[in-house]
Amino acid sequence: MNEPATSVVCAVTVTVAVPGEPTVVMPAELCYDVADPYAARLSLGAPEMEPVDWVFARSLLAEGMHRPAGVGRVLVSPPHRCHRHSVRVVVRSTSSAARIEVPSVEAGEFLRRSYALVPDGAESLYIDVDRELAALMDGCD
C-alpha cells in the first residue's frame, strides 16, 4: 500500500541576478513539507550543487502570484510586462540581495500541489505541538 505524500518538490530553472555580477541561469527546487505546513523553500542550485535555501511563508508566494507581497528579507511580485512568464522573488541578507525569476507556471503548479496536501487555512492541523514544545524545551535544563 502506498504511503500518502507528505512533501512536494518541483524542479525549476531560475534566473538569478545579484548586483555587480552577471545574471545566471541555474537549477532550483521549490519544496514543501507537511511537517512545516506554513513554509515553502526555494533551494537555489539544487539538486546539482550544494543548495542555498530560502525559507518563507507559502502564503507569501501565493499572494505574490497576484500582487506584490512581503516585507523584510523576502519580497514576491507577480508576472508583469517586464517579466511576463515569471514570478519575481527578491531575497535580501544583511550584506547582499538577489532577484530570482521563477517560472510562473511551475510556481503555480507547486502551490496547487502543496495546497492539495495541506489546504489553505488548515496548516495548524498539521503541526505536531508536542514535538514543537519538546524542541523549545530542549536545552532549557
DSSP file (Angstrom, degrees, kcal/mol; ACC not computed):
  #  RESIDUE AA STRUCTURE BP1 BP2  ACC     N-H-->O    O-->H-N    N-H-->O    O-->H-N    TCO  KAPPA ALPHA  PHI   PSI    X-CA   Y-CA   Z-CA
    1    1 A M              0   0    0      0, 0.0     2,-0.2     0, 0.0     0, 0.0   0.000 360.0 360.0 360.0 136.0    0.0    0.0    0.0
    2    2 A N        -     0   0    0      1,-0.1     3,-0.1     3,-0.0     0, 0.0  -0.511 360.0-125.2 -77.0 138.4    1.3    3.4   -0.9
    3    3 A E        -     0   0    0     -2,-0.2     2,-0.1     1,-0.1     3,-0.1  -0.555  35.3-102.7 -74.1 144.6    2.1    6.0    1.8
    4    4 A P        -     0   0    0      0, 0.0    -1,-0.1     0, 0.0     2,-0.1  -0.422  44.6 -97.6 -67.1 146.7    0.3    9.3    1.4
    5    5 A A        +     0   0    0      1,-0.1     3,-0.1    -2,-0.1    -3,-0.0  -0.366  38.5 179.0 -64.0 140.7    2.5   12.1    0.0
    6    6 A T        +     0   0    0      1,-0.1    28,-3.0    -3,-0.1    29,-0.4   0.321  62.6  36.8-123.2   2.8    3.9   14.4    2.7
    7    7 A S  E     -A   33   0A   0     26,-0.2     2,-0.4    27,-0.1    26,-0.2  -0.983  58.5-147.2-151.8 162.5    6.0   16.7    0.5
    8    8 A V  E     -A   32   0A   0     24,-2.6    24,-2.5    -2,-0.3     2,-0.4  -1.000  13.2-178.5-131.0 131.3    6.2   18.4   -2.8
    9    9 A V  E     -A   31   0A   0     -2,-0.4     2,-0.6    22,-0.2    22,-0.2  -0.980   3.6-173.6-130.8 120.9    9.4   19.1   -4.8
   10   10 A C  E     -A   30   0A   0     20,-2.8    20,-2.5    -2,-0.4     2,-0.3  -0.957  16.8-143.0-116.6 116.8    9.2   20.9   -8.1
   11   11 A A  E     +A   29   0A   0     -2,-0.6     2,-0.3    18,-0.2    18,-0.2  -0.612  30.4 169.9 -75.8 134.2   12.3   21.3  -10.1
   12   12 A V  E     -A   28   0A   0     16,-2.6    16,-2.4    -2,-0.3     2,-0.5  -0.925  35.2-127.6-138.4 162.0   12.6   24.6  -11.9
   13   13 A T  E     -A   27   0A   0     -2,-0.3     2,-0.3    14,-0.2    12,-0.0  -0.979  35.6-172.5-111.5 123.2   15.1   26.6  -13.8
   14   14 A V  E     -A   26   0A   0     12,-2.7    12,-2.5    -2,-0.5     2,-0.5  -0.741  23.2-132.5-115.0 160.3   15.5   30.1  -12.4
   15   15 A T  E     -AB  25 101A   0     86,-1.5    86,-2.9    -2,-0.3     2,-0.5  -0.969  24.7-162.9-111.2 126.8   17.4   33.3  -13.4
   16   16 A V  E     -AB  24 100A   0      8,-3.5     8,-2.7    -2,-0.5     2,-0.5  -0.939   7.6-172.5-117.3 128.5   19.3   34.9  -10.6
   17   17 A A  E     - B   0  99A   0     82,-2.7    82,-2.9    -2,-0.5     6,-0.1  -0.983   3.0-178.7-121.2 125.6   20.6   38.5  -10.7
   18   18 A V    >   -     0   0    0     -2,-0.5     3,-2.2     3,-0.2    80,-0.2  -0.977  41.6 -96.2-119.7 133.8   23.0   39.8   -8.0
   19   19 A P  T 3  S+     0   0    0      0, 0.0    78,-0.1     0, 0.0    -2,-0.0  -0.208 109.2  12.2 -52.2 132.6   24.1   43.4   -8.1
   20   20 A G  T 3  S+     0   0    0      1,-0.2    -3,-0.0     0, 0.0     0, 0.0   0.473 112.8  92.9  81.8   2.1   27.5   43.7   -9.7
   21   21 A E  S <  S-     0   0    0     -3,-2.2    -3,-0.2     3,-0.0    -1,-0.2  -0.886  82.9 -96.6-125.1 155.5   27.5   40.2  -11.1
   22   22 A P        -     0   0    0      0, 0.0    -4,-0.2     0, 0.0     2,-0.2  -0.396  49.1 -98.7 -66.1 149.3   26.4   38.6  -14.4
   23   23 A T        -     0   0    0     -6,-0.1     2,-0.4    -2,-0.1    -6,-0.2  -0.474  43.5-155.4 -67.6 139.3   22.9   37.2  -14.5
   24   24 A V  E     -A   16   0A   0     -8,-2.7    -8,-3.5    -2,-0.2     2,-0.5  -0.954  13.3-149.0-124.6 137.0   23.0   33.4  -14.0
   25   25 A V  E     +A   15   0A   0     -2,-0.4   -10,-0.2   -10,-0.2   -12,-0.0  -0.912  35.3 160.2 -99.8 129.1   20.5   30.7  -15.0
   26   26 A M  E     -A   14   0A   0    -12,-2.5   -12,-2.7    -2,-0.5     2,-0.1  -0.968  41.6 -96.5-147.4 160.7   20.6   27.8  -12.6
   27   27 A P  E     +A   13   0A   0      0, 0.0    18,-2.8     0, 0.0     2,-0.3  -0.450  45.6 166.9 -73.9 153.1   18.6   24.8  -11.4
   28   28 A A  E     -AC  12  44A   0    -16,-2.4   -16,-2.6    16,-0.2     2,-0.4  -0.952  24.7-135.1-154.4 170.6   16.5   25.2   -8.3
   29   29 A E  E     -AC  11  43A   0     14,-1.6    14,-2.9    -2,-0.3     2,-0.5  -1.000   5.1-147.8-134.8 137.5   13.7   23.4   -6.4
   30   30 A L  E     -AC  10  42A   0    -20,-2.5   -20,-2.8    -2,-0.4     2,-0.4  -0.925  31.8-169.5 -96.4 126.1   10.5   24.7   -4.8
   31   31 A C  E     +AC   9  41A   0     10,-3.0    10,-2.5    -2,-0.5     2,-0.4  -0.927  18.3 178.5-127.3 143.3    9.9   22.5   -1.8
   32   32 A Y  E     -A    8   0A   0    -24,-2.5   -24,-2.6    -2,-0.4     2,-0.4  -0.997   5.0-171.7-140.3 138.6    7.0   22.0    0.6
   33   33 A D  E >   -A    7   0A   0      6,-0.5     3,-2.0     3,-0.4     6,-0.2  -0.998  26.5-139.8-135.0 132.1    6.8   19.6    3.5
   34   34 A V  T 3  S+     0   0    0    -28,-3.0   -27,-0.1    -2,-0.4    -1,-0.1   0.781 102.0  69.3 -57.1 -28.4    3.7   18.8    5.6
   35   35 A A  T 3  S+     0   0    0    -29,-0.4    -1,-0.3     1,-0.3    93,-0.3   0.722 110.7  32.5 -65.6 -20.5    6.0   18.8    8.7
   36   36 A D  S X  S+     0   0    0     -3,-2.0     3,-1.8     3,-0.1    -3,-0.4  -0.634  81.2 175.4-130.6  72.3    6.4   22.6    8.3
   37   37 A P  T 3  S+     0   0    0      0, 0.0    86,-0.1     0, 0.0    -2,-0.1   0.620  71.7  50.1 -67.2 -17.4    3.0   23.4    6.9
   38   38 A Y  T 3  S+     0   0    0     85,-0.1    20,-2.9    20,-0.1    21,-0.5   0.628  99.7  83.6 -89.8 -12.8    3.3   27.2    6.7
   39   39 A A  E <   - D   0  57A   0     -3,-1.8    -6,-0.5    18,-0.3     2,-0.3  -0.618  49.7-170.6-103.3 149.0    6.7   27.2    4.9
   40   40 A A  E     - D   0  56A   0     16,-3.2    16,-2.5    -2,-0.2     2,-0.4  -0.944  16.4-149.7-122.7 151.3    7.9   27.0    1.3
   41   41 A R  E     -CD  31  55A   0    -10,-2.5   -10,-3.0    -2,-0.3     2,-0.6  -0.985   7.8-160.3-127.0 133.5   11.6   26.6    0.5
   42   42 A L  E     -CD  30  54A   0     12,-2.9    12,-2.0    -2,-0.4     2,-0.8  -0.956  12.6-165.3-108.4 113.6   13.4   27.8   -2.6
   43   43 A S  E >   -CD  29  53A   0    -14,-2.9   -14,-1.6    -2,-0.6     3,-0.7  -0.867   7.1-153.5-104.8 104.3   16.6   25.8   -3.0
   44   44 A L  E 3  S+CD  28  52A   0      8,-2.8     8,-2.0    -2,-0.8   -16,-0.2  -0.606  79.6  14.3 -78.1 132.7   19.0   27.5   -5.4
   45   45 A G  T >> S+     0   0    0    -18,-2.8     4,-1.9    -2,-0.3     3,-0.7   0.155  96.3 169.9  92.0 -19.3   21.4   25.2   -7.1
   46   46 A A  T <4  +     0   0    0     -3,-0.7    -1,-0.3     1,-0.3     4,-0.1  -0.433  54.2   8.6 -71.6 146.5   19.5   22.0   -6.1
   47   47 A P  T 34 S+     0   0    0      0, 0.0    -1,-0.3     0, 0.0    -3,-0.1  -0.964 127.1  51.6 -94.6   6.0   19.9   19.2   -6.9
   48   48 A E  T <4 S+     0   0    0     -3,-0.7     2,-0.3     2,-0.1    -2,-0.2   0.740 117.3  10.2 -79.3 -23.6   23.1   19.7   -8.9
   49   49 A M  S  < S-     0   0    0     -4,-1.9     0, 0.0   -22,-0.1     0, 0.0  -0.852 104.3 -57.2-143.3 176.9   25.2   21.5   -6.3
   50   50 A E        -     0   0    0     -2,-0.3    -4,-0.1    -4,-0.1    -2,-0.1  -0.463  69.1-128.7 -59.6 116.9   25.2   22.5   -2.6
   51   51 A P        -     0   0    0      0, 0.0     2,-0.6     0, 0.0    -6,-0.2  -0.313  10.3-142.9 -76.1 152.9   21.9   24.4   -2.4
   52   52 A V  E     -D   44   0A   0     -8,-2.0    -8,-2.8    -2,-0.0     2,-0.4  -0.977  29.6-151.4-107.1 117.8   21.4   27.9   -1.0
   53   53 A D  E     -D   43   0A   0     -2,-0.6     2,-0.4   -10,-0.2   -10,-0.2  -0.745  19.4-173.1-101.1 137.4   18.0   27.7    0.8
   54   54 A W  E     -D   42   0A   0    -12,-2.0   -12,-2.9    -2,-0.4     2,-0.5  -0.997  11.2-164.4-121.9 123.6   15.5   30.5    1.3
   55   55 A V  E     +D   41   0A   0     -2,-0.4     2,-0.3   -14,-0.2   -14,-0.2  -0.923  21.5 149.6-111.2 131.5   12.5   29.6    3.5
   56   56 A F  E     -D   40   0A   0    -16,-2.5   -16,-3.2    -2,-0.5     2,-0.1  -0.929  51.6 -64.1-151.8 171.2    9.5   31.8    3.6
   57   57 A A  E >>  -D   39   0A   0     -2,-0.3     4,-1.3   -18,-0.2     3,-0.7  -0.381  33.1-140.8 -65.4 132.7    5.7   31.6    4.1
   58   58 A R  H 3> S+     0   0    0    -20,-2.9     4,-2.2     1,-0.2    -1,-0.2   0.879 105.5  59.4 -57.5 -37.7    3.9   29.6    1.4
   59   59 A S  H 3> S+     0   0    0    -21,-0.5     4,-2.7     1,-0.2    -1,-0.2   0.794  97.7  59.7 -64.0 -27.9    1.1   32.2    1.6
   60   60 A L  H <> S+     0   0    0     -3,-0.7     4,-2.6     2,-0.2    -1,-0.2   0.927 107.5  44.6 -65.2 -44.8    3.7   34.9    0.6
   61   61 A L  H  X S+     0   0    0     -4,-1.3     4,-0.9     2,-0.2    -2,-0.2   0.917 113.7  50.9 -64.0 -42.6    4.4   33.0   -2.7
   62   62 A A  H >< S+     0   0    0     -4,-2.2     3,-0.6     1,-0.2     4,-0.3   0.928 114.3  42.8 -62.1 -45.6    0.6   32.5   -3.2
   63   63 A E  H >X S+     0   0    0     -4,-2.7     3,-2.1     1,-0.2     4,-2.0   0.910 109.4  58.5 -66.1 -41.4   -0.1   36.2   -2.6
   64   64 A G  H 3< S+     0   0    0     -4,-2.6    -1,-0.2     1,-0.3    24,-0.2   0.649  91.3  69.9 -65.6 -15.0    2.9   37.3   -4.7
   65   65 A M  T << S+     0   0    0     -4,-0.9    -1,-0.3    -3,-0.6    -2,-0.2   0.720 115.2  25.3 -69.3 -20.1    1.5   35.4   -7.7
   66   66 A H  T <4 S+     0   0    0     -3,-2.1    -2,-0.2     1,-0.4    -1,-0.1   0.666 133.3   1.8-118.4 -26.3   -1.3   38.1   -7.9
   67   67 A R  S  < S-     0   0    0     -4,-2.0    -1,-0.4     9,-0.1     9,-0.1  -0.980  90.4 -72.9-158.6 156.9    0.1   41.3   -6.3
   68   68 A P        +     0   0    0      0, 0.0     2,-0.3     0, 0.0     9,-0.2  -0.307  60.0 178.2 -56.5 136.3    3.4   42.5   -4.8
   69   69 A A  B     +E   76   0A   0      7,-2.7     7,-2.7    -5,-0.1    -9,-0.0  -0.975  21.6  47.3-143.2 152.2    3.8   40.8   -1.3
   70   70 A G        -     0   0    0     -2,-0.3     2,-0.3     5,-0.2     5,-0.1   0.012  43.8-140.8 105.1 154.2    6.2   40.7    1.5
   71   71 A V    >   +     0   0    0      3,-0.3     3,-0.7     4,-0.0     2,-0.4  -0.955  66.6  14.1-141.1 156.8    8.3   42.9    3.7
   72   72 A G  T 3  S-     0   0    0     -2,-0.3     3,-0.0     1,-0.2     0, 0.0  -0.647 123.2  -1.5  85.7-129.1   11.8   42.4    5.0
   73   73 A R  T 3  S+     0   0    0     -2,-0.4    19,-2.4     1,-0.1     2,-0.4   0.664 125.8  45.8 -82.9 -18.6   14.1   39.7    3.6
   74   74 A V  E <   + F   0  91A   0     -3,-0.7     2,-0.4    17,-0.2    -3,-0.3  -0.985  59.0 174.7-132.3 125.9   11.7   38.1    1.0
   75   75 A L  E     - F   0  90A   0     15,-2.4    15,-2.8    -2,-0.4     2,-0.4  -0.967  10.4-162.5-125.0 143.1    9.5   40.0   -1.5
   76   76 A V  E     -EF  69  89A   0     -7,-2.7    -7,-2.7    -2,-0.4    13,-0.2  -0.993   5.2-173.3-130.5 132.4    7.4   38.4   -4.2
   77   77 A S  E     - F   0  88A   0     11,-2.8    11,-2.3    -2,-0.4   -13,-0.1  -0.959  22.5-121.6-125.0 143.3    6.0   40.1   -7.3
   78   78 A P        -     0   0    0      0, 0.0   -13,-0.1     0, 0.0   -12,-0.1  -0.220  45.4 -75.1 -75.2 169.0    3.6   38.7   -9.9
   79   79 A P        +     0   0    0      0, 0.0     2,-0.3     0, 0.0     5,-0.2  -0.339  61.9 161.1 -58.3 144.0    4.3   38.5  -13.6
   80   80 A H  B >   -H   83   0B   0      3,-0.7     3,-1.0     6,-0.2     6,-0.2  -0.865  56.5 -66.5-151.9-171.7    4.1   41.8  -15.4
   81   81 A R  T 3  S+     0   0    0      1,-0.3     3,-0.4    -2,-0.3     0, 0.0   0.751 129.2  50.2 -59.5 -26.9    5.2   43.4  -18.7
   82   82 A C  T 3  S+     0   0    0      1,-0.2    -1,-0.3     2,-0.1     2,-0.1   0.791 131.2  15.9 -80.9 -27.8    8.9   43.3  -17.8
   83   83 A H  B X  S+H   80   0B   0     -3,-1.0     3,-1.2    -5,-0.1    -3,-0.7  -0.579  74.7 169.2-144.5  75.6    8.9   39.6  -16.8
   84   84 A R  T 3  S+     0   0    0     -3,-0.4    -3,-0.1     1,-0.3    -1,-0.1   0.746  75.1  39.9 -64.2 -29.8    5.7   38.1  -18.2
   85   85 A H  T 3  S+     0   0    0     -5,-0.1    19,-2.1    19,-0.1    20,-0.4   0.195 108.3  64.6-111.4  16.6    6.3   34.5  -17.6
   86   86 A S  E <   - G   0 103A   0     -3,-1.2     2,-0.5    17,-0.3    -6,-0.2  -0.981  67.9-130.1-142.5 153.2    7.9   34.6  -14.1
   87   87 A V  E     - G   0 102A   0     15,-3.5    15,-3.0    -2,-0.3     2,-0.6  -0.851  32.3-133.7 -94.1 133.0    7.3   35.4  -10.5
   88   88 A R  E     -FG  77 101A   0    -11,-2.3   -11,-2.8    -2,-0.5     2,-0.5  -0.806  21.3-172.9 -95.4 123.0   10.0   37.7   -9.1
   89   89 A V  E     -FG  76 100A   0     11,-3.1    11,-3.2    -2,-0.6     2,-0.6  -0.971   4.4-164.8-114.0 120.6   11.4   36.7   -5.7
   90   90 A V  E     -FG  75  99A   0    -15,-2.8   -15,-2.4    -2,-0.5     2,-0.4  -0.931   6.8-170.9-106.8 123.6   13.8   39.2   -4.2
   91   91 A V  E     -FG  74  98A   0      7,-2.4     7,-2.5    -2,-0.6     2,-0.4  -0.928   2.8-169.0-115.6 139.6   15.8   37.8   -1.3
   92   92 A R  E     - G   0  97A   0    -19,-2.4     5,-0.2    -2,-0.4     2,-0.2  -0.980   9.7-178.4-132.2 140.0   17.9   40.0    1.0
   93   93 A S        -     0   0    0      3,-3.0     5,-0.0    -2,-0.4    -2,-0.0  -0.624  51.0 -90.2-116.9-176.7   20.5   39.4    3.6
   94   94 A T  S    S+     0   0    0     -2,-0.2     3,-0.1     1,-0.2    -2,-0.0   0.761 125.9  30.8 -67.3 -22.6   22.4   41.9    5.7
   95   95 A S  S    S+     0   0    0      1,-0.1     2,-0.3     0, 0.0    -1,-0.2   0.577 125.1   5.2-113.2 -11.7   25.2   42.0    3.1
   96   96 A S        -     0   0    0      2,-0.0    -3,-3.0   -78,-0.0     2,-0.3  -0.929  52.1-142.2-159.2 177.9   23.5   41.4   -0.3
   97   97 A A  E     - G   0  92A   0     -2,-0.3     2,-0.3    -5,-0.2    -5,-0.2  -0.977   9.3-160.8-148.4 157.5   20.4   40.8   -2.3
   98   98 A A  E     - G   0  91A   0     -7,-2.5    -7,-2.4    -2,-0.3     2,-0.6  -0.998  12.5-144.2-142.2 143.6   19.3   38.7   -5.2
   99   99 A R  E     -BG  17  90A   0    -82,-2.9   -82,-2.7    -2,-0.3     2,-0.5  -0.944  21.6-168.0-106.1 123.7   16.5   38.9   -7.7
  100  100 A I  E     -BG  16  89A   0    -11,-3.2   -11,-3.1    -2,-0.6     2,-0.7  -0.956  11.1-153.6-119.1 122.8   15.3   35.4   -8.7
  101  101 A E  E     -BG  15  88A   0    -86,-2.9   -86,-1.5    -2,-0.5   -13,-0.2  -0.863  15.0-171.1 -97.3 114.6   12.9   34.9  -11.6
  102  102 A V  E     - G   0  87A   0    -15,-3.0   -15,-3.5    -2,-0.7   -88,-0.1  -0.912  33.7-105.7-107.3 127.5   10.8   31.7  -11.1
  103  103 A P  E  >  - G   0  86A   0      0, 0.0     4,-2.3     0, 0.0   -17,-0.3  -0.290  26.1-142.3 -54.0 127.3    8.7   30.5  -13.9
  104  104 A S  H  > S+     0   0    0    -19,-2.1     4,-2.5     1,-0.2     5,-0.2   0.830  96.4  56.2 -66.8 -32.9    5.1   31.3  -13.0
  105  105 A V  H  > S+     0   0    0    -20,-0.4     4,-2.2     2,-0.2    -1,-0.2   0.947 111.8  42.9 -63.2 -46.7    3.6   28.1  -14.5
  106  106 A E  H  > S+     0   0    0      2,-0.2     4,-2.5     1,-0.2    -2,-0.2   0.881 113.2  52.1 -67.6 -38.1    5.9   26.0  -12.3
  107  107 A A  H  X S+     0   0    0     -4,-2.3     4,-2.3     2,-0.2    -1,-0.2   0.913 110.9  48.4 -63.6 -41.5    5.3   28.2   -9.2
  108  108 A G  H  X S+     0   0    0     -4,-2.5     4,-2.5     2,-0.2    -2,-0.2   0.896 111.6  48.9 -64.3 -40.7    1.5   27.9   -9.7
  109  109 A E  H  X S+     0   0    0     -4,-2.2     4,-2.6     2,-0.2     5,-0.2   0.898 109.5  53.1 -65.9 -40.6    1.8   24.1  -10.1
  110  110 A F  H  X S+     0   0    0     -4,-2.5     4,-2.4     2,-0.2    -2,-0.2   0.937 111.4  45.9 -58.3 -47.7    3.9   23.9   -6.9
  111  111 A L  H  X S+     0   0    0     -4,-2.3     4,-2.8     2,-0.2     5,-0.2   0.919 111.0  52.5 -63.4 -43.2    1.3   25.8   -5.0
  112  112 A R  H  X S+     0   0    0     -4,-2.5     4,-1.3     1,-0.2    -1,-0.2   0.929 112.5  45.0 -58.4 -45.5   -1.5   23.7   -6.4
  113  113 A R  H  X S+     0   0    0     -4,-2.6     4,-1.1     2,-0.2    -1,-0.2   0.880 113.3  49.7 -67.7 -38.0    0.2   20.5   -5.3
  114  114 A S  H  X S+     0   0    0     -4,-2.4     4,-2.6     1,-0.2     3,-0.3   0.897 110.4  49.9 -69.3 -38.4    1.1   21.9   -1.9
  115  115 A Y  H  < S+     0   0    0     -4,-2.8    -1,-0.2     1,-0.2    -2,-0.2   0.748 103.6  60.5 -71.8 -21.9   -2.5   23.0   -1.3
  116  116 A A  H  < S+     0   0    0     -4,-1.3    -1,-0.2    -5,-0.2    -2,-0.2   0.833 111.2  40.9 -69.0 -31.7   -3.7   19.6   -2.3
  117  117 A L  H  < S+     0   0    0     -4,-1.1    -2,-0.2    -3,-0.3    -1,-0.1   0.929 136.4  11.8 -77.8 -49.2   -1.6   18.2    0.6
  118  118 A V  S  < S-     0   0    0     -4,-2.6    -1,-0.3    -5,-0.1     5,-0.1  -0.924  84.5-137.9-133.7 105.5   -2.5   20.9    3.2
  119  119 A P    >   -     0   0    0      0, 0.0     3,-2.3     0, 0.0     4,-0.3  -0.212  36.4 -86.1 -62.5 152.8   -5.4   23.3    2.2
  120  120 A D  T 3  S+     0   0    0      1,-0.3    -5,-0.0     2,-0.2     0, 0.0  -0.381 118.5  20.6 -57.0 129.7   -5.1   27.0    2.9
  121  121 A G  T 3  S+     0   0    0     -3,-0.1    -1,-0.3    -2,-0.1     3,-0.2   0.252 106.5  84.0  92.3 -11.7   -6.2   27.6    6.4
  122  122 A A    X   +     0   0    0     -3,-2.3     3,-1.4     1,-0.2     4,-0.4   0.342  54.2 105.3-102.5   5.7   -5.7   24.0    7.6
  123  123 A E  G >  S+     0   0    0     -4,-0.3     3,-2.0     1,-0.3     4,-0.2   0.859  71.8  61.2 -56.5 -39.4   -2.0   24.4    8.3
  124  124 A S  G >  S+     0   0    0      1,-0.3     3,-1.0    -3,-0.2    -1,-0.3   0.764  94.2  64.5 -62.9 -23.6   -2.4   24.4   12.1
  125  125 A L  G <  S+     0   0    0     -3,-1.4    -1,-0.3     1,-0.2    -2,-0.2   0.670 100.8  52.6 -70.6 -15.5   -4.0   20.9   12.0
  126  126 A Y  G <  S+     0   0    0     -3,-2.0     2,-0.5    -4,-0.4    -1,-0.2   0.345  82.4 106.7-103.8   4.4   -0.6   19.6   10.7
  127  127 A I    <   -     0   0    0     -3,-1.0     2,-1.3    -4,-0.2     3,-0.1  -0.747  65.1-140.8 -89.2 128.3    1.6   21.0   13.5
  128  128 A D     >  -     0   0    0     -2,-0.5     4,-2.4   -93,-0.3     5,-0.2  -0.734  19.6-173.2 -85.9  93.2    2.9   18.5   16.0
  129  129 A V  H  > S+     0   0    0     -2,-1.3     4,-2.8     1,-0.2     5,-0.2   0.877  80.7  53.5 -60.4 -41.3    2.6   20.6   19.1
  130  130 A D  H  > S+     0   0    0      1,-0.2     4,-2.4     2,-0.2    -1,-0.2   0.923 110.6  46.7 -60.7 -44.2    4.3   18.0   21.4
  131  131 A R  H  > S+     0   0    0      2,-0.2     4,-2.2     1,-0.2    -2,-0.2   0.912 113.1  49.2 -63.9 -42.1    7.3   17.9   19.0
  132  132 A E  H  X S+     0   0    0     -4,-2.4     4,-2.1     2,-0.2    -2,-0.2   0.908 112.0  47.9 -65.3 -42.3    7.5   21.7   18.8
  133  133 A L  H  X S+     0   0    0     -4,-2.8     4,-2.5     2,-0.2    -1,-0.2   0.906 110.6  51.8 -64.2 -41.2    7.3   22.1   22.6
  134  134 A A  H  X S+     0   0    0     -4,-2.4     4,-1.7    -5,-0.2    -2,-0.2   0.898 109.3  50.3 -61.6 -40.0   10.0   19.4   23.1
  135  135 A A  H  < S+     0   0    0     -4,-2.2    -1,-0.2     1,-0.2    -2,-0.2   0.890 112.0  47.6 -65.5 -38.8   12.2   21.3   20.6
  136  136 A L  H  < S+     0   0    0     -4,-2.1    -2,-0.2     1,-0.2    -1,-0.2   0.885 114.8  45.6 -67.3 -38.5   11.6   24.6   22.5
  137  137 A M  H >< S+     0   0    0     -4,-2.5     3,-2.4    -5,-0.2    -2,-0.2   0.718  86.0 107.7 -79.6 -21.1   12.3   22.9   25.9
  138  138 A D  T 3< S+     0   0    0     -4,-1.7    -3,-0.0     1,-0.3    -4,-0.0  -0.396  89.3  17.1 -60.1 124.1   15.5   21.1   24.6
  139  139 A G  T 3  S+     0   0    0     -2,-0.2    -1,-0.3     1,-0.0    -2,-0.1   0.487  93.5 108.1  90.8   3.4   18.4   22.8   26.2
  140  140 A C    <         0   0    0     -3,-2.4    -2,-0.1     1,-0.2    -3,-0.1   0.261 360.0 360.0 -93.4  12.5   16.4   24.6   28.9
  141  141 A D              0   0    0     -4,-0.1    -1,-0.2     0, 0.0    -3,-0.1   0.494 360.0 360.0 -68.4 360.0   17.8   22.4   31.6
